[in-house]
C-alpha cells in the first residue's frame, strides 16, 4: 500500500511538471510561468516578483472549425538560451545585444488531431511570444475568426492610449486610468480622412501603462508579416486586454497556411521608464537583414516643398479648371495655372539652393505629378501614374540642377490608398526614380483603401506595404511610408524602410494643433516599433503668418522643436519649416545643421511618459554628443550629468534653451544660446518651459580652443 501511494505521488509530480513550466530572463528579473489548466493554455509574467501579466489565456477562434482555445495537452517542451550582438545598418546605437532565454511548448488538441506551438522568449526587459503552426493534415488552410490572446492587468493602471481604429493612428494620446477609457473614448476619436474605430474600450498598440506600484508596461507586437494588425480590446471590469485583429472586407481576420508563425506579442516592462526607451526587443524579435549589400542605405537630413502646402499657403494641384481628371486624356498644357502650385520649377530651385547652402542631403517635392485636382474622396482607381510631371515642373532640369548643387531629390508617391493602382505602376515608378537620380521615396496612403471595404491594417494591405518595401529594395530605394501600418521592427530585416509616419505628426500642428506633451508620449508608444518621420523644426508657431486663412498654432517652443531632433529618433530627419523662417533665426537653425542623424550610442537620462524625456546620443564615428530634452506642460527643471563623456576629453557645449518667460502658446520663440566648457564631471540644471525643452551640441575640443569660455 505504501509503495502504491509513493508511485501515485511520483506520477502526480510528473504530471505537474509536464503542464507547468517556468523560465526567467538572463538577469532573473523577469519570470514567465506557463501551464495547462483544465485544457487551457495559460501564461503569466512577473518583474522582480511583482505581477505584470496576471494569468491569461492563449488561443484562437477558427472560422467554421472547432476553436483552438481548450482541450489542449502538452506534447513537449524545450528550453534554450541565446546571446548575440548585431550591427544595425542605422540606428540609435551601432551595436545591439540580443540575449534571451527561450521556452518552446508544443500542444496537441486530441479531439481534433491538431497541433499548435507557442514560443516564449524572456529578455531582461520583458517577453516576446508567438504562435507556431506546423504543417499538419487537419490544419493546412484556415481562416482566423479571432486571435484570443489575453493580457490580464494586475490593476487599474494609468495608460497613454489612442482609440482602436482600423484605418488611422493619427490621434492625440489620452492619459487615463484603464477604467476611464470608455468614458474618454468619444472625445478621443477626433475627425480623420479615413477612420473606423471599433469599440468603446478598444485601443492601439504600442500601449504604454504605469502601475500604482511603479511598473512601466508596454504592449505591442513585432515582425508583423502576412498577418492582420493587432489592436487591444479592454474588458474594463476585469482589466483584461484581448487581442483584436483588423478584419478584411468580409470580416475575416487572417487567411493562414501551415507551416506558419504569427507575429510576436511583446510585453516590455521595467521599474524605470528609461528602460522602456532603451529596449530593443522589438528589433531583436525580427529576422536579420535580407539585404546583403546595404551600402546604398544612407541616413538623410532633408527639407521640402511640403509645409507651405500643409499650411494652405500653396497647393498640390496645378489648376482649378478641372473638376475631374483622366490621366492620359486631360490636357494640362492648355489649363490655366491656379498661381499657388507649390511644385513649380523656380520655387523648387530655391529649396535646392537652401539645401546646398546649409548642408542638407535632400529636397522632397510633393504635388509634382499630374492628378491632384481630384485625387481625394472620389474612390478613384487610376488616380496617379507616378511618372508625368505638371507643365510647371521641369523634372529633367530640376534633376540636373540638384545634381550640380550636390543635392538629392526625394520622390513623393501619394497613392490615395488606391493599392492596386500603385502595384500596377510600381516597377515603372521605381525605375523612373532610378533613371532620374531619386534614391528615396515618401509614399502616402491618404483616404479609404481601394479595393473598397478593405482597411489600412488588415492582412492583405499589410502584405501590400511589405511588397512595396521589398520591391523598392530590388531597385535600391529607401522607403518613408506615411499612413501605412505602424512599424513593428521590420526595419531590421528590411533596413531600406528608413522611416514611417504612422502616428499624428507635425502636420496636425497646422490642422488645429496637437497636445503640447504629444512628443513626450510618442517615444514610449509609436517609436517602440521603429523611427518616425515626425517632420520637426517648425520655427513660426503662428500659422496665420504663413496663411492668413489658417488660425492654427504649433503647440511648442523653438527649443522644444530643436530637442526633437534627438528625442524623436529617425535616420531620416526633415527641417520642415519654410526657408524664410529659418533665415530669421539662423543662430537657432545652427543646431539643426549640426545635429547628427546616425548614432553609435544612446543614453536615456530622464524619462516619464507624457511629462519629459531627456536623451543623449553619440554621433556615429565621432566623439561628438547631442542632447535633447522635450518637456510636457508643467514647467520643470531638468538635472543631468555629463558622465557619459570620455574622462580624458574636453568639450564645448552649445546649449539652446527656453528663455525664462518662454511658453508654447504665449512666447514660443523666446530662447537663449550659450556656450560652456564641459567634461564628464559637469552637471546641468536647466528649466524647461511648458511645451518646451532644450538641445545641446557637445563637440570635442582642445583646452586651448576652450580658453575664455566658462566651465559648467
Secondary structure, 3 states (H helix, E strand, C coil): CHHHHHHHHHHHHHHHHHHEEEEECCCCCEEEEEEEECCEEEEEEEECCEEEEEEEEECEEECCCCCECCCEEEEEEEEEEEEEEECCCCCCCCCEEEEEEEEEEEEEECCCCEEEEEEEEEECCEEEEEEEECCCCCCCEEEEEEECCEEECCCCCEEEECECECCCCCCCCEEEEHHHHHHHHHHHCCCCCCCCECCCCEEECCEEEECCCCCEEEEEEECCCCCCCEEEEEECCCCEEEEEECCCCCCCCCEEECCEECCEEEEEEECCHHHHHHCCHHHHCCCCCCCCCCCCCCCEEEEEECHHHHCCCCECCCECCCCCCCCCCCCHHHCCECCCECCCHHHHHHHHHHHHHHCCCEEEECCCECCHHHCCCCCCCCCCCCCCECCCCCHHHHHHHHHHHCCEEEEEEECCCEHHHHHHHHHHHHHHHHHCCCCEEEEECCCCCECCCCCCCCHHHHHHHHHHHHHHHHCCCEEEECCCCCCCCHHHCCCCEEEECCCCCHHHHHCCCCCCCHHHCHHHCHHHCCCECCCCCCCCCEHHHCCCCCCCECCCCHHHHHHHHHHCCCCEEECCCCHHHHHCCHHHHHHHHHCCCCEEEEEEEEEECCCEEEEEEEECCCCCEEEEEEECCCCEEEEEECCCCCCCCEEEEEEEEECCCCECCCECCCEEEEEEEECCCCEEEEEECCCCEEEEEEEEECCCCCCCCCEC
